[in-house]
Each structure stands twice: as structure tokens, then as C-alpha cells.
């Protein structure tokens, strides 16, 4: 997880240095999560061969890789809002675990 945290913080700083971190840039980083999610959908469709014209075009590993892109992009967006992404993610995980502790 340490490498993930480092990548998230480094990416957010890099984006800030190139584009700033105003409300518009934060909006674009949040919208980027949706773009990445679309790539997951495309990979999944390609994995299950949903498009008969194209057939199977992706592997399950490619789907997993695209999901990782979504997760990392979401963490960068959280960091860009001024929060510690690891803290926010940990709080979310705690909430889920509490709900599942029946």
C-alpha cells in the first residue's frame, strides 16, 4: 500500500504543478474516474465477447488492470480535494467492515 500512496501523492502533485488545482481541475479529475470506468466496461465487453462482430478482445487481467486504473484515479481525485486518500479509503473500508460484521 505504501507504493500506492506514493503514486497517488506524486500524481496529484504532478497534476497540480502542470494544471493547478482549482475547482475546474478538481472537476476534471473526478470526471476522469468516469472515463476510466468506461474503459473497464469496454474491457469487460471484450472479455466476455459481447460484441459478436469483434468477439473476444480482452483478457480478465486487462479487466483487472483497468479496474486498478479506476481505483488509482479515484484516489488521486480524493487527494486533489485536499484529503489524505489513504485515510479516506481506510475510513471507507472500516465502514464496510462494520456493516458486514453481522
Secondary structure, 3 states (H helix, E strand, C coil): CHHHHHHHHHHHHHHHHHHCCCHHHHHHHHHHHHHHHHHHHHHHHHHHCCCCCCCCCCCHHHHHHHHHHHHHHHHHHHHHCCCCHHHHHHHHHHHHHHHHCC
